[in-house]
């Protein structure tokens, strides 16, 4: 019988992410590249400056850990590992009063599954406390960025703002056609009655999806770069199974 957690481990290793491969935490910085940009620098310099427990108005980090451990103790499978699955992470994000009030959104199981996969260094499909703490730091950092651009506190940012965040702030080097694809996938078009125009908007949870997947897929592709004389070329070859492991992992 196929073990889904072993399959996820293999996929994780294929991603070259924190959950199986290339670097020890999400703030790992690869050097700037003429093909991939300087996307690692922002995370290295900002993510781990965030104290999530303070943002959530806990008195100490231990109080946040108590929330984690209480949820982990609810089932034998998670209690034995002192870890969370996607449903458990969803419960923490949606039912912990101070966390829910901070983001003011409903976190889906799918989104929580993606976030666990992002940092699953133990390669078991569960999220341990260090990974949970790291995730919260990433989320607070991303939320701070999002709120800088959501000036009217509508819960959305506009398409041109996402373009600036990805290219100028985060340092990814993407072609306009790629940005258009991202916007079609993650944004929504709404009619603004005040300006009598249509606007392309992005919500925070979709913004998180973009951040997670863009970093993961860039790292996975870059790990397979078809280098020539030790220099990156911006191109690679994928075998079918390898490709599926990369894209189906998140």
C-alpha positions as CSV (number, residue, x, y, z in Angstrom):
1,X,0.0,0.0,0.0
2,X,1.2,3.5,-0.8
3,X,2.0,5.6,2.2
4,X,0.9,9.2,1.5
5,X,3.4,10.6,3.9
6,X,6.3,8.8,2.2
7,X,5.0,10.1,-1.1
8,X,4.9,13.6,0.3
9,X,8.5,13.3,1.5
10,X,9.7,12.4,-2.0
11,X,7.8,15.3,-3.4
12,X,9.3,17.6,-0.8
13,X,12.8,16.5,-1.6
14,X,12.0,17.2,-5.3
15,X,11.0,20.7,-4.4
16,X,14.4,21.5,-2.9
17,X,12.5,23.4,-0.1
18,X,13.0,23.7,3.6
19,X,11.0,20.6,4.0
20,X,13.5,18.4,2.3
21,X,16.4,19.9,0.7
22,X,18.3,23.0,-0.2
23,X,18.2,25.2,2.8
24,X,17.6,25.1,6.6
25,X,14.9,27.8,6.9
26,X,12.7,29.9,4.7
27,X,15.0,32.9,5.2
28,X,17.9,31.2,3.4
29,X,19.3,33.5,0.8
30,X,20.7,32.3,-2.5
31,X,22.9,34.7,-4.3
32,X,21.5,37.2,-6.9
33,X,21.1,35.8,-10.3
34,X,20.7,37.4,-13.7
35,X,18.1,34.8,-14.5
36,X,16.2,34.5,-11.2
37,X,16.7,37.9,-9.5
38,X,17.6,38.6,-5.9
39,X,14.4,37.2,-4.3
40,X,16.1,35.7,-1.3
41,X,17.4,38.9,0.1
42,X,14.2,40.4,1.4
43,X,13.3,37.3,3.4
44,X,16.8,37.0,4.9
45,X,16.7,40.6,6.0
46,X,13.0,40.8,7.2
47,X,11.3,37.6,8.0
48,X,13.2,36.8,11.1
49,X,13.0,40.3,12.5
50,X,9.3,39.6,13.2
51,X,8.2,38.3,16.6
52,X,4.8,36.7,15.8
53,X,3.8,36.3,19.4
54,X,4.1,40.0,20.0
55,X,2.1,40.8,16.8
56,X,-0.6,38.5,18.2
57,X,-0.4,40.2,21.6
58,X,0.7,37.2,23.6
59,X,2.7,38.0,26.7
60,X,5.5,35.6,25.8
61,X,6.5,33.2,23.0
62,X,5.7,30.4,25.5
63,X,2.0,31.4,25.4
64,X,2.0,30.9,21.6
65,X,3.6,27.6,22.1
66,X,0.9,26.6,24.6
67,X,-1.7,27.2,21.9
68,X,0.3,25.0,19.5
69,X,0.7,22.2,22.1
70,X,-2.9,22.3,23.1
71,X,-4.1,21.8,19.5
72,X,-1.4,19.1,19.0
73,X,-2.7,17.2,22.0
74,X,-6.2,16.8,20.6
75,X,-5.6,13.5,18.6
76,X,-3.3,10.5,19.2
77,X,-1.5,11.0,15.9
78,X,-0.6,14.6,16.5
79,X,0.0,14.1,20.2
80,X,2.6,11.4,19.5
81,X,4.5,13.7,17.2
82,X,3.8,16.9,19.1
83,X,2.9,18.4,15.7
84,X,0.0,19.6,13.6
85,X,-1.8,18.5,10.5
86,X,-3.6,20.8,8.1
87,X,-6.9,20.6,10.0
88,X,-5.1,21.4,13.2
89,X,-3.3,24.4,11.8
90,X,-6.6,25.6,10.4
91,X,-8.2,25.4,13.8
92,X,-5.3,27.4,15.4
93,X,-5.5,30.1,12.7
94,X,-9.3,30.4,12.8
95,X,-10.1,29.7,16.4
96,X,-7.3,31.4,18.3
97,X,-8.9,34.8,19.1
98,X,-5.8,37.0,18.9
99,X,-4.6,35.3,15.6
100,X,-8.0,35.5,14.0
101,X,-8.3,39.2,15.0
102,X,-4.9,40.0,13.5
103,X,-5.6,38.7,10.0
104,X,-9.4,38.8,10.0
105,X,-9.8,36.1,7.3
106,X,-10.9,32.5,7.2
107,X,-8.0,30.1,6.6
108,X,-8.9,27.1,4.4
109,X,-7.6,23.6,4.9
110,X,-6.0,23.8,1.4
111,X,-4.1,27.0,2.4
112,X,-3.0,25.4,5.6
113,X,-1.8,22.3,3.8
114,X,0.2,24.5,1.4
115,X,1.8,26.3,4.4
116,X,2.7,23.0,6.1
117,X,4.3,21.8,2.9
118,X,6.3,25.0,2.6
119,X,8.3,24.2,5.8
120,X,8.0,20.5,6.3
121,X,11.7,19.9,7.0
122,X,10.9,16.7,9.0
123,X,9.4,15.3,5.8
124,X,6.5,13.7,7.5
125,X,3.5,15.7,6.5
126,X,3.2,17.3,10.0
127,X,4.2,20.7,11.3
128,X,6.5,20.7,14.4
129,X,6.8,23.7,16.7
130,X,9.9,25.3,15.1
131,X,8.2,25.1,11.7
132,X,5.0,26.6,13.2
133,X,6.9,29.5,14.7
134,X,8.8,30.1,11.4
135,X,5.5,30.1,9.6
136,X,4.0,32.6,11.9
137,X,7.0,34.9,11.3
138,X,6.6,34.6,7.6
139,X,2.9,35.3,7.8
140,X,3.4,38.4,10.0
141,X,6.0,39.7,7.6
142,X,3.8,39.1,4.6
143,X,0.9,40.7,6.3
144,X,3.0,43.8,7.1
145,X,3.9,44.1,3.5
146,X,0.3,43.6,2.4
147,X,-1.0,46.3,4.7
148,X,1.6,48.8,3.5
149,X,-0.1,48.6,0.1
150,X,-3.7,48.2,1.4
151,X,-3.9,51.8,2.4
152,X,-7.7,51.9,2.7
153,X,-7.8,48.7,4.7
154,X,-10.2,47.1,2.2
155,X,-8.5,43.7,2.6
156,X,-7.3,43.8,-1.0
157,X,-4.3,45.2,-3.0
158,X,-4.4,46.1,-6.6
159,X,-2.7,44.3,-9.5
160,X,0.0,47.0,-10.1
161,X,0.9,46.8,-6.4
162,X,1.4,43.1,-6.6
163,X,3.7,43.7,-9.5
164,X,5.8,46.2,-7.5
165,X,5.9,43.8,-4.5
166,X,7.1,40.8,-6.5
167,X,9.6,42.7,-8.7
168,X,10.9,45.6,-6.7
169,X,10.4,44.6,-3.1
170,X,10.9,40.8,-3.2
171,X,13.4,40.9,-6.1
172,X,11.9,38.3,-8.5
173,X,12.8,38.7,-12.1
174,X,9.6,37.8,-14.0
175,X,8.5,38.7,-17.5
176,X,5.2,40.6,-18.0
177,X,3.5,37.6,-19.4
178,X,4.3,35.6,-16.2
179,X,2.9,38.4,-14.1
180,X,-0.3,38.4,-16.2
181,X,-0.6,34.6,-15.5
182,X,-0.2,35.1,-11.8
183,X,-2.9,37.8,-11.8
184,X,-5.3,35.7,-13.7
185,X,-4.8,32.8,-11.3
186,X,-4.9,34.7,-8.0
187,X,-6.8,38.0,-8.5
188,X,-10.4,39.0,-9.1
189,X,-11.9,41.7,-11.2
190,X,-14.5,44.0,-9.5
191,X,-16.4,47.0,-10.5
192,X,-15.6,50.2,-8.6
193,X,-18.8,52.4,-8.6
194,X,-16.9,55.4,-7.3
195,X,-14.4,55.6,-10.2
196,X,-16.7,53.8,-12.7
197,X,-13.9,51.5,-13.6
198,X,-12.9,47.8,-13.1
199,X,-10.1,47.0,-10.7
200,X,-8.1,43.8,-10.4
201,X,-7.7,43.0,-6.7
202,X,-5.9,40.4,-4.6
203,X,-6.9,39.3,-1.1
204,X,-4.3,38.4,1.6
205,X,-4.8,34.6,1.5
206,X,-4.2,34.7,-2.3
207,X,-1.2,36.9,-1.7
208,X,0.2,34.2,0.7
209,X,-0.4,31.5,-2.0
210,X,1.6,33.6,-4.5
211,X,4.4,34.1,-2.0
212,X,4.7,30.4,-1.0
213,X,4.4,29.0,-4.5
214,X,6.6,31.5,-6.3
215,X,9.4,30.9,-3.9
216,X,9.0,27.1,-3.9
217,X,8.8,26.8,-7.7
218,X,11.7,29.2,-8.2
219,X,13.9,27.3,-5.8
220,X,12.9,23.9,-7.3
221,X,13.7,25.1,-10.9
222,X,16.9,26.8,-9.8
223,X,18.1,23.6,-8.1
224,X,17.8,21.9,-11.5
225,X,19.3,24.7,-13.5
226,X,21.3,23.3,-16.5
227,X,24.5,25.1,-15.5
228,X,27.4,25.5,-18.0
229,X,30.8,25.8,-16.4
230,X,29.2,26.4,-13.0
231,X,27.1,29.3,-14.3
232,X,23.3,29.4,-14.3
233,X,21.6,29.4,-17.6
234,X,17.9,29.9,-16.6
235,X,16.9,26.7,-18.3
236,X,16.6,23.1,-17.2
237,X,15.2,19.7,-18.2
238,X,12.4,17.9,-16.3
239,X,11.5,14.3,-16.3
240,X,7.7,13.8,-16.1
241,X,7.6,12.4,-12.6
242,X,10.1,15.0,-11.3
243,X,7.9,17.7,-12.7
244,X,4.7,16.3,-11.1
245,X,6.5,16.0,-7.7
246,X,7.4,19.7,-7.9
247,X,4.0,21.0,-8.9
248,X,1.8,18.6,-6.9
249,X,3.6,19.1,-3.7
250,X,2.0,22.5,-3.1
